[in-house]
Amino acid sequence: MAKLEEKKLSSKKIFAGRLLKLRVDAVKLPGGVKATREIVEHPGAVAIIALTEDNKLVLVRQFRTAAGEVLLELPAGVPFKGEKGELTARRELEEETGFRARSVKKVYAGYASPGYSDEMIRFYLAKDLTHHRQKTEADELINVELIDLGLCLDLVKAGKIRDNKTAVGVMIAGQFAGGEW
């Protein structure tokens, strides 16, 4: 089996914003070839799979400037410094959707796009929901939709849900609803 790990030779910070940082790493490949890697540093995120008792997913619809379109997504967000993932999931669920969950459990974690970013998304299953008041931030315009899980799975298959974290979350929800996870 071929050795796959690269050795970092140097790293240069290019940009530091409010949320993201960009660096360029010089690396040496196992065969001795030198290359560069452009890396987006991200503090990580949580995505909330909020499932109602009647198997509806709580989703948000919002315009995403980077995609240039309105997307249907799982509620999600970035933890405050030092904030535990479960607390972030509870906070973001209530802020974006107005729902609170009695049960919140981490069910999966994976890289968003490891070819260029270190962002890890942690998925939390939220159940036993009660509805309160949405508490969006001033720069968030969000519509909340409760969509039957079966329809959500169809939307993923048809390419109508185009956000990858949401597609993954819908598939995970399908496993929980079927008792297979």
Residue pairs with C-beta under 8 A, 6 or more apart in sequence:
2 30
3 30
4 30
5 30
6 27
6 28
6 29
6 30
6 35
6 37
7 27
7 28
8 25
8 26
8 27
9 25
9 26
9 27
9 28
9 34
10 25
10 26
11 23
11 24
11 25
11 26
12 23
12 24
12 25
13 21
13 22
13 23
14 22
14 23
14 24
15 21
15 22
16 22
19 42
19 43
19 78
20 40
20 41
20 42
21 40
21 41
22 38
22 39
22 40
22 41
23 38
23 39
23 41
24 36
24 37
24 38
24 39
25 36
25 37
25 39
26 34
26 35
26 36
27 34
27 35
27 36
27 37
28 34
28 35
29 35
37 116
38 116
39 116
39 117
39 118
40 116
40 117
40 118
40 119
41 117
41 118
42 112
42 117
42 118
42 119
43 78
43 79
44 78
44 79
44 119
44 120
44 121
44 122
45 76
45 77
45 78
45 79
45 112
45 119
45 120
45 121
45 122
45 165
46 76
46 77
46 78
46 79
46 85
46 88
46 89
46 92
46 121
46 122
46 123
46 124
47 74
47 75
47 76
47 121
47 122
47 123
47 124
47 165
47 166
47 168
47 169
48 58
48 74
48 75
48 76
48 89
48 92
48 93
48 104
48 123
48 124
48 126
49 57
49 74
49 107
49 123
49 124
49 125
49 126
49 169
49 172
49 173
49 176
50 57
50 58
50 74
50 75
50 93
50 97
50 99
50 101
50 126
50 127
50 129
51 57
51 58
51 125
51 126
51 127
51 129
51 149
51 173
51 176
51 177
52 58
52 129
52 146
53 127
53 128
53 129
55 148
55 149
55 150
55 177
56 146
56 147
56 148
56 149
57 74
57 146
57 147
57 149
57 152
57 169
57 170
57 173
58 75
58 93
58 97
58 99
58 126
58 129
58 144
58 145
58 146
59 72
59 73
59 74
59 75
59 144
59 145
59 146
59 147
59 152
59 166
60 72
60 73
60 74
60 75
60 96
60 97
60 142
60 143
60 144
60 145
61 70
61 71
61 72
61 73
61 142
61 143
61 144
61 145
62 70
62 71
62 73
62 140
62 141
62 142
62 143
63 69
63 70
63 71
63 141
64 70
64 71
67 162
69 162
71 162
71 163
71 166
72 145
72 147
72 155
72 160
72 161
72 163
72 166
73 163
73 165
73 166
74 163
74 165
74 166
74 169
74 170
75 92
75 93
75 96
75 97
76 92
76 121
76 165
77 88
77 91
77 92
77 95
77 96
78 88
79 85
79 87
79 88
80 88
83 91
85 106
85 122
85 124
86 104
86 106
86 124
89 104
89 122
89 124
89 126
90 100
90 101
90 104
90 126
93 99
93 100
93 101
93 126
94 100
94 132
94 134
94 135
95 134
95 135
95 136
95 137
96 134
96 136
96 140
96 142
96 144
97 134
97 142
97 144
98 131
98 132
98 133
98 134
98 135
98 144
99 126
99 129
99 130
99 131
99 132
100 129
100 130
100 131
100 132
101 126
101 127
101 128
101 129
102 127
102 128
102 129
102 130
103 125
103 126
103 127
103 128
104 124
104 125
104 126
105 124
105 125
106 122
106 123
106 124
107 123
107 124
107 125
107 172
107 176
107 181
108 122
108 123
108 168
108 172
109 120
109 121
109 122
109 123
110 120
110 121
110 123
110 168
111 117
111 118
111 119
111 120
111 121
112 119
112 120
112 121
112 164
112 165
113 119
121 165
123 165
123 168
123 169
123 172
125 172
125 173
125 176
134 142
134 144
136 142
147 155
149 170
149 173
149 174
149 177
152 161
152 170
152 173
153 170
153 171
153 174
155 161
155 170
156 166
156 167
156 170
156 171
161 167
161 170
172 181
175 181
